[in-house]
Amino acid sequence: MKPLRILSLLLLPAAARAAEILVEAESFASHGGWTLDTQFIEIMGSPYLLAHGLGRPVADAAAKVRIPEAGQWRVFVRTKDWVSPWQAPGAPGKFSLLINGKVLPETFGTSGGWHWQPGGTVELPAGDAAIALHDLTGFDGRCDAIYLTNDANAVPPATLSDRRRLLGLPEQTPESEEYDLVVCGGGYSGMGAAIAAARQGLKVALLQNRPVLGGNGSSEIQVWAQGGTMRGLYPHLGEIIEEFADHAANSPGEVDEYGDARKEAAIRAESGIALFLNHHVIAAVQGDASLSGHRMIRSVTALDTRSGREVRFRGKLFADCTGHGSVGALAGASFTMLEKGHLGMSNMWSWQPSATPSPWPDTPWALQLEPGDFPPTRKAEKTASLFHKGEWFWESGFDRHPLNDLELTRDWNLRAVYGAFGTLRRTANPDAHLSWVAAIGGTRESRLLQGDVVLTDRDIVEKRPFPDGCVPTTWDLDLHYPKEQYAKKFPDNPFISRAQFGKGVDRENGYPIPYRCLYSKDVDNLFMAGRCISVTHEALGTVRVMRTCGMMGEVVGKAAWVAVTRGTTPRGVYQSHLDELKELWRQPGGARRASLREPLAVPPGWKPPVVAKRAAGGLDPKSLPGVVVDDSQAACSGPWTEASGLPGFVGKGYRYAPQGSDATARFVATLPTGGTWEVRMKWAPHANRATNARVTVSGRDVRINQRKAADRPDGFQSIGSVTVKAGESVSVTLTAEGGDGFVHADAIWLVPVP
């Protein structure tokens, strides 16, 4: 059994002896159905247990503590009423505390923000006492710690140093051995950095503050991995990422689609990586300044989120892959951060019909919503289970502080989800069963650490060449804003977003991100990879997706080998060894060294991952008989976005327009012969497309369901016929107005009817 974070202190030697006991909830021997929440350690000082039961009480968390002497013990619990910031009616996170099977009369989680809530007194014998947290609602009750004392005047610890004293943590934090590279953060970027570095023969520590790897791409958050790999200037970049990347058909989807076990197995297969799950970086210890006079990191201090013990991880080099730029900030690195108008946090969710409906309690503390206050959920595709999903656009916090208000943003999202589900049950689907809600938020933007190059959206669109361009970014300039349609009821913090895609990204080959965006300009041994790299807010819209972030990690891991073997800094690699680094980018992802100084070699039998790449072009219009008009030839007006992510398109891509917009696409075909011609339309089916897209064919309206595949195996759908004279033109107009989803414009094809 792991050590429990408790300590009894005998304070008075006289007959009236007093003692204090502090129990950190996360160190309970059994968490039961409670989950460990580590997202907000910087905000409230500690991890805590969360009763995330989706409206159904979770199993008890349990522990045993040593009571030093019999008598009356006062009890306090550090908790909060999580809807109190909005003065919402009711207290959803209620729970009880049991000691030796007896329920204390006080109900916890009923008032205020984080505080020590008194629990009364209890008579306890000396010896082991059983403590249990008993959830009463299933609606995200939370417990940080429990404090017991037999001193009538003692008060619970007010500071973290007091808590450290009560927990008996050592005065001097123990240090690890020295690693060549300490990678902080176990998402795609951290995994890419750790594996790439280990295959170069480096000794690597990988610290991750969650029990699973993958970050936003884990089963806890369920954002599917996007971004093109294995293309552009260095097509071997991305081969490491494709060894563990998910191929989820849905976001959110099934837990197994995200491959948590596969990701962990990929890390543990590398003998050069020491993996430390549940370790959260809380400090950076500075070493001696570099020759340039810049800061250097000697070690980072990580908190074991289960035991409370701390370890300093020493390293020659460090990689900030935390997403929040946490290591850089702790080390004094320069960064920018938008406090308003930034990308928000999503908490996605899903529900499914149930043959045996369960009751859904009243939720007066949730956002009070009507059907028109949020978009309908969509059915999942390509899955054996029937479920409906609340997708990426369940997002809020755009004008809230991107760090200090994260817990409030997550909790606001939960209020929105629970309110929407209650409305759905009440008005449309009384048999609905809430099957999954992300308790861990999918954050998109916070700190952007500053490197020697700060990449802008203009650099990307104008294809500005950099000598150190490497990682291909293929995602559109994708920025999110509150969706006006759903922002009226809660204008201070809307919870539904829309994506605004900027044009100009080379989605086929990618724009090569400069290496100089991947290290700090003023902390000389600090790399960074992921969504905290050196870019502007606008450029973040394209670099932030997970496969792209993972390739940044690959570049960092290889650059770390050059820095270690050449005795230089990340900047020194660029200044003096760029050609050597480029040569590493040209090597297969499976290549590895037997030791630090051995040559690279591809192991026998290794094969590069097979990835379905986006084709340089789709179906050639000239290969079809008759007359074809591609979207590139159509007269388009309104907010169309060019894309090529869905396969099977005609020409070089297709366009799509947002629901209810004024976008129109007018295809005009001039027919060489008279007679009757069949009119066919092409689209790629997708769950977010309109079921009622309006098409006008020579004055006649047709409605098409673009969520379903066309009838013909070639992806075209007949939408009627026209009779014309030779040389006459036929007009086909696709309109987004009135559609209940995105409208997809690809091509029309007219063939003569025999």
VOGU-3710 file (C-alpha; in Angstrom, 3 decimals, decimal comma):
1> mkplrilsll> 0,000/0,000/0,000  1,364/3,410/-0,923  2,230/5,833/1,925  -0,645/7,926/3,184  -0,070/11,645/3,458  -0,788/12,033/7,173  1,161/13,025/10,221  0,251/13,248/13,887  2,100/15,915/15,850  2,184/15,801/19,659
11> llpaaaraae> 2,422/19,465/20,489  2,300/19,632/24,307  4,349/17,454/26,707  2,036/18,141/29,628  -0,975/16,091/30,633  -3,207/18,057/28,276  -1,578/16,711/25,155  -2,689/17,935/21,720  -2,284/16,407/18,313  -2,995/17,306/14,694
21> ilveaesfas> -3,614/14,980/11,766  -3,665/16,081/8,140  -4,932/13,669/5,487  -4,578/14,661/1,844  -7,533/13,162/-0,029  -5,490/12,249/-3,101  -3,365/9,920/-0,944  -6,325/7,737/0,079  -5,482/4,049/-0,324  -8,621/3,628/-2,462
31> hggwtldtqf> -10,138/6,405/-4,532  -13,258/4,333/-5,131  -15,260/6,095/-7,838  -13,651/9,459/-7,129  -11,113/10,721/-9,681  -7,854/12,576/-9,106  -8,018/16,130/-10,457  -4,599/17,699/-11,055  -5,593/20,510/-13,433  -5,644/23,364/-10,984
41> ieimgspyll> -2,689/22,817/-8,665  -1,300/26,288/-9,445  -4,677/27,865/-8,598  -5,589/26,202/-5,315  -2,316/24,580/-4,284  -3,061/20,893/-4,439  -4,631/18,044/-6,378  -7,992/16,883/-5,068  -10,562/14,131/-5,415  -13,588/14,760/-7,637
51> ahglgrpvad> -16,864/12,815/-7,540  -17,554/12,918/-11,289  -20,508/10,538/-11,457  -22,685/12,237/-14,117  -25,556/12,514/-11,695  -25,050/9,099/-10,108  -23,219/8,927/-6,739  -19,793/7,332/-7,037  -18,285/4,633/-4,818  -16,649/5,725/-1,564
61> aaakvripea> -13,002/6,706/-1,320  -11,381/5,074/1,697  -8,293/5,359/3,899  -7,001/4,432/7,335  -5,303/6,879/9,703  -3,531/6,383/13,005  -5,252/8,102/15,961  -2,551/8,644/18,602  -4,854/8,807/21,627  -8,489/8,340/22,504
71> gqwrvfvrtk> -10,783/11,303/22,998  -12,763/14,031/21,311  -11,452/15,035/17,886  -12,528/18,087/15,930  -12,892/17,523/12,173  -12,466/19,941/9,223  -12,728/19,199/5,502  -11,235/21,415/2,791  -13,879/21,601/0,088  -16,096/24,015/-1,836
81> dwvspwqapg> -19,551/24,507/-3,282  -18,421/24,685/-6,893  -21,417/26,693/-8,149  -21,083/29,338/-5,431  -19,139/31,796/-7,673  -22,380/32,303/-9,599  -24,638/32,195/-6,533  -26,533/29,389/-8,246  -29,304/27,753/-6,220  -28,551/24,415/-4,609
91> apgkfsllin> -25,207/22,758/-3,956  -24,544/19,954/-6,458  -21,295/18,621/-4,949  -22,557/17,339/-1,598  -20,827/14,513/0,236  -20,528/12,995/3,697  -17,522/11,943/5,758  -17,567/8,613/7,580  -15,183/7,800/10,417  -15,227/4,202/11,635
101> gkvlpetfgt> -18,490/3,727/9,754  -20,233/6,642/11,466  -21,549/9,452/9,277  -20,653/12,881/10,586  -23,770/15,077/10,864  -22,307/17,825/8,654  -22,879/17,666/4,885  -19,847/18,963/3,007  -19,545/20,951/-0,219  -22,491/23,161/0,618
111> sggwhwqpgg> -21,071/26,670/0,854  -18,417/29,018/-0,475  -15,179/28,604/-2,385  -12,210/26,523/-1,255  -12,195/26,638/2,554  -11,959/24,456/5,658  -15,562/23,477/6,405  -16,086/22,477/10,077  -17,404/18,965/10,548  -18,065/18,912/14,282
121> tvelpagdaa> -16,480/16,531/16,787  -16,215/12,775/17,009  -15,172/10,418/19,820  -12,344/8,181/18,619  -10,344/5,394/20,271  -6,606/5,188/19,864  -5,407/3,117/16,927  -6,363/2,872/13,287  -9,501/4,715/12,174  -11,307/4,131/8,872
131> ialhdltgfd> -12,181/7,276/6,915  -14,453/7,350/3,878  -15,746/10,021/1,506  -19,367/9,244/0,654  -20,688/11,033/-2,431  -24,336/12,086/-2,244  -25,058/13,411/-5,753  -22,620/12,341/-8,462  -22,313/15,978/-9,481  -18,625/16,757/-8,994
141> grcdaiyltn> -18,234/17,093/-5,257  -14,635/17,740/-4,342  -12,409/17,099/-1,350  -8,863/18,393/-0,965  -7,904/17,368/2,565  -9,165/16,381/6,025  -7,823/17,841/9,272  -8,385/16,334/12,732  -7,230/17,759/16,038  -7,904/17,192/19,738
151> danavppatl> -6,769/20,739/20,521  -9,730/23,069/21,099  -7,695/26,055/19,855  -5,929/24,584/16,832  -6,875/25,732/13,349  -6,371/23,951/10,015  -3,225/24,790/8,051  -3,525/28,100/6,224  -0,469/27,819/3,985  1,255/25,193/1,917
161> sdrrrllglp> 4,298/25,370/4,204  2,072/24,501/7,161  0,727/21,543/5,218  4,241/20,415/4,360  5,106/20,536/8,064  2,069/18,461/9,019  2,807/15,936/6,281  6,347/15,483/7,496  7,933/16,151/4,129  11,714/16,511/4,229
171> eqtpeseeyd> 13,268/19,954/4,465  15,566/19,164/1,540  13,876/17,891/-1,595  15,735/14,821/-2,878  17,356/15,052/-6,297  17,377/12,506/-9,077  20,335/11,439/-11,144  21,160/13,803/-13,998  19,314/13,221/-17,249  20,385/14,425/-20,666
181> lvvcgggysg> 16,837/15,685/-21,331  13,958/16,199/-18,913  10,667/16,355/-20,817  7,814/17,975/-18,892  4,405/17,048/-20,260  3,221/13,729/-21,690  1,001/14,801/-24,575  1,882/14,250/-28,227  4,716/16,792/-28,134  6,278/15,357/-24,979
191> mgaaiaaarq> 5,993/11,801/-26,232  7,569/12,765/-29,565  10,441/14,527/-27,796  11,087/11,668/-25,380  11,067/8,903/-28,000  13,161/10,865/-30,514  15,740/11,723/-27,863  15,909/8,182/-26,498  16,501/6,791/-29,995  19,459/9,153/-30,265
201> glkvallqnr> 20,969/7,500/-27,188  20,030/10,198/-24,667  18,967/9,442/-21,101  15,465/10,910/-20,799  12,996/11,582/-17,969  9,375/12,059/-19,057  7,131/13,719/-16,457  3,347/13,634/-16,900  0,868/14,959/-14,349  -1,938/12,596/-15,346
211> pvlggngsse> -2,158/8,793/-15,030  -2,332/8,461/-18,837  -0,348/9,851/-21,754  -1,634/11,727/-24,774  -2,806/15,025/-23,274  -5,768/16,336/-25,254  -5,509/13,158/-27,319  -6,089/10,816/-24,373  -9,306/9,046/-23,416  -9,757/11,637/-20,651
221> iqvwaqggtm> -10,315/14,512/-23,113  -10,882/12,731/-26,473  -9,739/15,260/-29,058  -8,829/13,264/-32,150  -5,343/13,813/-33,511  -5,188/16,140/-36,515  -2,430/17,545/-38,720  -0,589/16,003/-41,653  2,608/14,034/-40,991  5,353/12,594/-43,197
231> rglyphlgei> 5,385/15,295/-45,851  7,056/18,533/-46,844  10,793/19,193/-46,613  11,510/16,312/-44,221  8,988/13,538/-44,902  10,406/11,252/-42,192  9,183/13,685/-39,522  6,001/12,211/-38,136  6,987/8,559/-38,410  7,532/8,379/-34,651
241> ieefadhaan> 4,175/10,036/-33,984  2,331/7,634/-36,272  3,624/4,726/-34,186  1,257/5,705/-31,356  -1,212/8,270/-32,773  -4,895/7,500/-32,512  -7,141/7,048/-35,521  -10,355/7,808/-33,687  -13,457/7,945/-35,848  -15,190/10,269/-33,411
251> spgevdeygd> -14,337/13,162/-31,122  -15,551/12,458/-28,520  -15,725/8,751/-29,169  -15,178/5,406/-27,528  -12,550/5,249/-24,784  -10,620/2,515/-26,597  -10,303/4,635/-29,754  -7,712/6,834/-28,053  -5,234/4,065/-27,307  -4,000/5,049/-23,838
261> arkeaairae> -2,358/1,657/-23,354  -0,729/1,837/-26,784  0,776/5,221/-25,974  2,185/4,048/-22,670  3,566/0,898/-24,277  5,351/3,020/-26,893  7,132/4,959/-24,145  7,975/1,944/-21,995  9,424/0,151/-25,024  12,257/2,720/-25,098
271> sgialflnhh> 14,958/1,699/-22,633  16,340/5,232/-22,509  13,129/6,753/-21,079  12,287/6,856/-17,373  8,530/7,513/-17,220  7,045/9,346/-14,224  3,258/9,424/-14,431  1,335/11,531/-11,896  4,223/13,993/-11,507  3,383/17,677/-11,765
281> viaavqgdas> 6,141/20,285/-12,151  5,818/23,003/-9,490  9,220/24,733/-9,543  12,343/25,281/-11,619  15,687/25,617/-9,869  18,119/27,893/-11,656  21,718/26,922/-12,190  24,673/29,082/-13,029  24,163/31,505/-15,884  25,397/30,433/-19,307
291> lsghrmirsv> 28,353/32,026/-21,064  25,871/34,329/-22,782  24,613/35,509/-19,392  21,176/33,942/-19,885  19,332/31,827/-17,352  19,897/28,090/-17,110  17,709/25,482/-15,410  19,501/23,082/-13,070  16,452/21,035/-12,091  12,668/21,020/-11,997
301> taldtrsgre> 10,750/20,063/-8,878  7,869/17,661/-9,471  5,062/16,854/-7,053  3,922/13,244/-6,917  0,192/13,939/-7,102  -0,688/10,784/-5,171  1,755/10,900/-2,253  2,641/14,596/-2,021  6,337/13,847/-2,121  8,602/16,032/-4,218
311> vrfrgklfad> 11,626/15,179/-6,339  14,040/17,445/-8,162  14,844/16,136/-11,629  18,276/17,310/-12,722  19,001/17,709/-16,399  21,371/19,108/-18,959  18,426/20,158/-21,118  14,710/20,608/-20,504  11,690/20,535/-22,815  8,508/22,405/-21,893
321> ctghgsvgal> 5,705/20,332/-23,410  3,175/21,250/-20,722  0,874/23,195/-23,028  0,744/26,058/-20,546  4,437/26,959/-20,832  4,670/26,198/-17,123  8,354/25,299/-16,977  9,316/28,376/-18,969  7,308/30,636/-16,678  8,806/29,037/-13,561
331> agasftmlek> 12,290/29,536/-15,017  11,719/33,198/-15,884  11,361/32,766/-19,655  9,668/35,506/-21,655  6,157/34,761/-22,852  3,027/36,435/-24,155  -0,510/35,616/-23,059  -3,871/37,008/-24,096  -6,064/37,487/-21,047  -9,125/38,216/-23,216
341> ghlgmsnmws> -10,046/37,066/-26,680  -8,034/33,837/-26,548  -9,037/30,330/-27,535  -11,124/28,627/-24,861  -11,488/25,295/-23,072  -13,759/22,455/-24,182  -15,393/19,764/-22,085  -16,958/17,391/-24,570  -19,706/14,920/-23,738  -21,881/12,143/-25,100
351> wqpsatpspw> -25,212/10,515/-24,412  -26,994/7,428/-25,670  -30,521/6,055/-25,622  -31,237/3,545/-22,912  -33,651/0,629/-22,897  -34,102/1,089/-19,149  -34,259/4,850/-18,574  -32,876/6,097/-15,295  -34,206/9,165/-13,500  -32,458/12,476/-13,964
361> pdtpwalqle> -32,524/14,742/-10,913  -33,466/18,395/-10,927  -30,437/20,594/-11,564  -31,446/24,136/-10,567  -27,757/25,059/-10,266  -27,049/24,178/-13,932  -27,481/26,703/-16,734  -31,184/26,983/-17,397  -31,499/26,264/-21,089  -34,149/25,790/-23,740
371> pgdfpptrka> -33,736/23,764/-26,949  -32,733/26,794/-29,016  -29,960/27,791/-26,589  -27,494/25,145/-27,821  -26,914/23,116/-31,002  -28,389/19,627/-31,265  -26,001/16,780/-30,576  -25,048/14,567/-33,519  -24,968/10,829/-33,967  -21,540/9,255/-33,976
381> ektaslfhkg> -20,227/7,684/-37,164  -18,382/4,407/-37,809  -19,000/2,858/-34,410  -20,776/-0,208/-33,118  -22,380/1,807/-30,317  -25,144/4,284/-30,933  -24,335/7,523/-29,185  -24,694/11,252/-29,655  -21,883/13,678/-29,039  -21,361/17,205/-27,796
391> ewfwesgfdr> -18,283/18,166/-29,785  -15,343/20,588/-29,701  -17,586/23,638/-29,861  -18,797/23,162/-26,258  -16,155/25,720/-25,389  -16,034/28,766/-23,120  -13,676/31,045/-21,218  -12,627/33,244/-24,164  -12,505/36,347/-21,974  -11,583/34,622/-18,711
401> hplndleltr> -7,988/34,482/-17,504  -6,474/31,511/-19,368  -4,747/30,217/-16,219  -6,191/31,717/-13,052  -9,787/31,076/-14,139  -9,355/27,564/-15,502  -11,319/25,852/-12,737  -14,148/28,343/-13,150  -14,136/27,748/-16,899  -14,275/23,958/-16,499
411> dwnlravyga> -17,097/24,293/-13,977  -19,020/26,691/-16,238  -18,738/24,115/-19,019  -20,121/21,454/-16,671  -23,072/23,685/-15,793  -23,748/24,101/-19,523  -23,529/20,373/-20,272  -25,745/19,337/-17,364  -28,243/22,054/-18,229  -28,341/21,020/-21,896
421> fgtlrrtanp> -28,738/17,337/-21,056  -31,588/18,084/-18,670  -33,322/20,066/-21,410  -32,751/17,272/-23,914  -34,300/14,748/-21,502  -37,239/16,996/-20,766  -38,110/18,033/-24,303  -36,984/15,374/-26,764  -35,301/12,230/-25,404  -36,701/11,080/-22,054
431> dahlswvaai> -34,773/7,792/-22,383  -31,397/9,533/-22,794  -28,514/8,316/-20,646  -25,543/10,617/-20,014  -22,640/8,315/-20,839  -19,515/10,505/-20,703  -18,474/14,064/-19,830  -14,851/15,184/-19,868  -13,845/16,195/-16,352  -10,424/17,207/-17,667
441> ggtresrllq> -10,707/20,307/-19,832  -9,252/20,533/-23,313  -7,394/23,857/-23,134  -6,245/25,488/-26,371  -4,319/28,630/-25,450  -2,450/30,186/-22,536  1,240/31,128/-22,425  3,235/31,400/-25,655  6,934/31,184/-24,800  9,200/33,453/-26,813
451> gdvvltdrdi> 11,944/32,058/-29,043  14,421/33,650/-31,412  11,635/33,641/-34,029  8,013/34,496/-33,270  6,049/32,960/-36,133  3,080/34,971/-37,468  0,107/34,063/-39,606  1,467/36,362/-42,299  4,693/34,326/-42,405  2,615/31,207/-43,015
461> vekrpfpdgc> 0,228/32,634/-45,620  2,993/34,401/-47,533  5,162/31,262/-47,233  8,096/33,217/-45,842  11,173/31,006/-46,104  13,268/30,352/-42,998  16,569/28,466/-43,246  15,555/26,291/-40,307  11,992/25,500/-41,428  11,158/21,921/-40,460
471> vpttwdldlh> 7,804/20,797/-38,994  5,010/20,966/-41,613  1,842/22,627/-40,373  -1,140/21,665/-42,528  -4,103/22,706/-40,383  -5,975/25,851/-41,395  -5,559/29,071/-39,408  -8,320/27,910/-37,089  -9,404/30,462/-34,482  -12,452/30,093/-32,275
481> ypkeqyakkf> -14,958/32,720/-31,216  -18,262/32,620/-29,343  -21,009/31,629/-31,751  -23,365/34,592/-31,909  -26,455/32,412/-32,367  -25,995/30,930/-28,890  -24,386/33,868/-27,103  -27,516/35,860/-26,290  -28,578/34,205/-23,042  -25,109/34,233/-21,420
491> pdnpfisraq> -23,220/37,053/-23,169  -20,606/37,334/-20,402  -19,350/33,803/-21,045  -20,898/32,019/-24,050  -20,353/28,266/-24,062  -20,730/27,423/-27,763  -17,996/28,412/-30,192  -17,549/28,724/-33,915  -14,401/28,164/-35,921  -13,117/30,855/-38,244
501> fgkgvdreng> -10,681/29,468/-40,787  -8,097/31,713/-42,382  -6,956/30,880/-45,889  -3,488/30,316/-47,239  -2,123/27,254/-45,424  -0,616/24,656/-47,733  -2,672/21,708/-46,533  -0,955/19,329/-48,918  2,752/19,880/-48,201  2,556/22,048/-45,080
511> ypipyrclys> 4,346/25,227/-44,094  7,690/24,457/-42,378  7,772/25,903/-38,835  11,226/27,339/-37,973  13,322/25,425/-35,449  13,998/28,747/-33,706  10,364/28,741/-32,499  11,187/25,651/-30,439  13,610/27,031/-27,849  13,507/29,898/-25,357
521> kdvdnlfmag> 15,286/33,105/-26,270  16,401/33,762/-22,685  16,612/30,387/-20,878  19,546/28,794/-22,624  18,832/25,109/-21,984  15,064/25,169/-22,504  13,294/23,694/-25,525  9,543/23,872/-26,025  7,121/21,883/-28,178  3,364/21,908/-28,488
531> rcisvtheal> 0,882/24,731/-28,165  3,225/26,874/-26,024  5,835/27,490/-28,755  6,938/30,885/-30,066  4,050/31,990/-32,289  1,421/34,697/-32,301  -2,169/34,082/-31,285  -3,197/33,957/-34,943  -0,455/31,512/-35,950  -1,366/29,281/-32,997
541> gtvrvmrtcg> -4,543/28,488/-34,943  -2,604/26,232/-37,302  0,307/24,847/-35,228  -1,688/23,663/-32,199  -3,109/20,351/-33,478  -1,645/17,205/-32,013  0,185/15,485/-34,844  1,880/18,801/-35,671  2,801/19,255/-32,000  4,167/15,721/-31,929
551> mmgevvgkaa> 6,510/16,432/-34,834  7,805/19,480/-32,928  8,736/17,010/-30,203  10,606/14,843/-32,697  12,654/17,880/-33,792  13,402/18,804/-30,166  14,508/15,261/-29,287  16,946/15,188/-32,205  18,216/18,711/-31,489  18,871/17,664/-27,884
561> wvavtrgttp> 21,317/15,010/-29,116  23,227/17,606/-31,125  23,302/19,952/-28,121  24,550/17,266/-25,719  27,188/15,767/-27,992  28,456/19,153/-29,183  28,362/20,732/-25,742  26,136/23,582/-26,843  22,690/25,101/-26,281  19,542/24,869/-28,382
571> rgvyqshlde> 20,484/28,240/-29,889  24,024/27,008/-30,489  22,600/24,092/-32,472  21,053/26,601/-34,883  24,074/28,857/-35,011  26,779/26,220/-35,510  25,253/22,799/-36,205  22,112/23,359/-38,283  23,278/21,170/-41,164  23,916/18,318/-38,757
581> lkelwrqpgg> 20,427/18,735/-37,305  18,889/18,790/-40,778  20,588/15,517/-41,537  18,857/13,999/-38,497  15,515/15,265/-39,785  16,190/13,327/-42,982  16,617/10,034/-41,111  13,830/7,458/-40,627  11,920/7,695/-37,384  12,926/4,156/-36,459
591> arraslrepl> 16,658/4,858/-36,679  18,446/4,609/-33,338  21,868/4,593/-31,689  23,175/1,786/-29,512  24,724/4,508/-27,331  25,203/8,255/-27,388  28,242/8,193/-29,686  27,305/5,262/-31,897  26,096/5,839/-35,463  22,405/5,796/-36,323
601> avppgwkppv> 21,070/2,531/-37,714  17,633/1,300/-38,699  16,836/-1,915/-36,793  16,270/-4,999/-38,954  12,622/-5,426/-39,820  11,618/-1,866/-38,988  9,121/-0,448/-41,443  7,789/3,101/-41,550  4,148/3,510/-40,537  1,676/3,392/-43,384
611> vakraaggld> -0,359/6,585/-43,374  -3,078/7,511/-45,816  -1,760/10,835/-47,023  -3,824/13,550/-48,582  -3,428/13,200/-52,332  -1,895/15,974/-54,398  -5,211/16,143/-56,181  -8,489/14,330/-56,293  -10,470/12,953/-59,195  -9,414/14,583/-62,471
621> pkslpgvvvd> -12,505/16,275/-63,990  -11,159/15,521/-67,467  -11,384/11,806/-66,768  -15,188/11,961/-66,631  -17,352/11,946/-69,738  -19,800/14,787/-70,211  -19,344/18,177/-68,539  -17,820/18,678/-65,085  -17,716/22,001/-63,197  -15,434/21,998/-60,160
631> dsqaacsgpw> -15,872/24,249/-57,116  -12,779/26,160/-58,240  -14,754/27,184/-61,347  -17,942/28,111/-59,479  -18,962/31,673/-58,671  -18,733/31,631/-54,859  -19,840/34,356/-52,479  -19,949/34,452/-48,683  -17,823/32,650/-46,066  -16,611/29,560/-47,944
641> teasglpgfv> -13,548/27,703/-46,646  -11,331/25,686/-48,975  -10,387/22,240/-47,696  -9,185/18,797/-48,752  -9,373/16,748/-45,559  -12,239/14,465/-46,613  -11,180/12,009/-49,339  -12,761/11,458/-52,727  -13,000/15,056/-53,870  -12,858/16,323/-57,437
651> gkgyryapqg> -9,878/18,469/-58,451  -7,708/19,865/-55,656  -10,321/20,035/-52,907  -13,750/21,306/-51,994  -15,370/24,139/-50,032  -17,706/24,282/-47,080  -19,761/27,097/-45,573  -21,150/27,485/-42,038  -24,693/26,719/-41,072  -27,195/29,452/-41,827
661> sdatarfvat> -24,717/31,774/-43,558  -25,353/33,735/-46,749  -22,827/31,655/-48,712  -23,756/30,612/-52,254  -21,893/28,658/-54,935  -23,160/28,928/-58,508  -21,999/26,281/-60,982  -22,639/27,085/-64,650  -22,244/24,373/-67,307  -22,441/25,070/-71,041
671> lptggtwevr> -23,618/21,951/-72,855  -22,240/21,087/-76,291  -25,300/19,219/-77,601  -29,018/19,532/-77,233  -31,254/17,009/-75,507  -31,765/15,723/-71,976  -28,867/15,802/-69,543  -28,740/14,228/-66,069  -27,411/16,588/-63,368  -25,260/15,017/-60,635
681> mkwaphanra> -23,724/16,632/-57,554  -20,673/15,595/-55,515  -20,088/15,948/-51,772  -18,285/14,047/-49,004  -20,635/12,917/-46,239  -19,837/14,024/-42,696  -21,711/14,201/-39,390  -21,540/18,008/-39,287  -23,002/18,535/-42,787  -26,527/19,804/-43,458
691> tnarvtvsgr> -29,423/17,397/-43,870  -31,340/20,002/-45,862  -28,845/21,762/-48,125  -30,764/23,696/-50,762  -29,804/23,226/-54,394  -31,479/25,161/-57,200  -31,296/23,544/-60,634  -32,450/25,933/-63,382  -35,050/27,446/-61,076  -36,162/24,207/-59,365
701> dvrinqrkaa> -35,315/23,641/-55,658  -33,951/20,324/-54,377  -33,031/19,449/-50,768  -30,126/17,071/-50,199  -28,875/15,348/-47,060  -25,102/15,813/-47,036  -24,641/13,726/-43,899  -25,396/10,638/-45,969  -23,337/9,244/-48,817  -24,577/9,720/-52,343
711> drpdgfqsig> -26,366/6,835/-54,064  -23,769/6,279/-56,744  -20,517/4,446/-55,890  -18,505/7,289/-57,458  -19,873/9,690/-54,819  -22,171/11,616/-57,150  -25,900/11,978/-56,581  -28,465/12,568/-59,292  -30,462/15,723/-58,573  -32,681/15,677/-61,642
721> svtvkagesv> -32,428/16,328/-65,359  -32,692/19,246/-67,771  -33,542/19,551/-71,457  -31,537/22,090/-73,426  -30,532/23,198/-76,884  -26,941/22,944/-78,071  -24,790/25,690/-76,536  -27,252/26,492/-73,768  -26,081/26,820/-70,151  -27,420/25,155/-67,022
731> svtltaeggd> -27,126/26,855/-63,629  -26,871/24,914/-60,363  -26,740/26,984/-57,153  -25,933/25,619/-53,695  -27,072/27,789/-50,773  -26,095/27,614/-47,098  -28,973/29,757/-45,828  -31,463/27,703/-43,843  -29,163/24,702/-43,599  -28,904/22,784/-40,325
741> gfvhadaiwl> -25,179/22,109/-40,718  -22,173/22,923/-42,871  -22,906/22,956/-46,616  -20,387/21,133/-48,818  -19,590/22,266/-52,388  -17,352/20,080/-54,575  -18,508/19,635/-58,196  -21,413/19,051/-60,569  -21,345/16,573/-63,428  -23,751/16,565/-66,356
751> vpvp> -24,068/13,530/-68,631  -26,326/13,120/-71,668  -29,294/10,785/-71,254  -29,411/8,227/-74,092
//
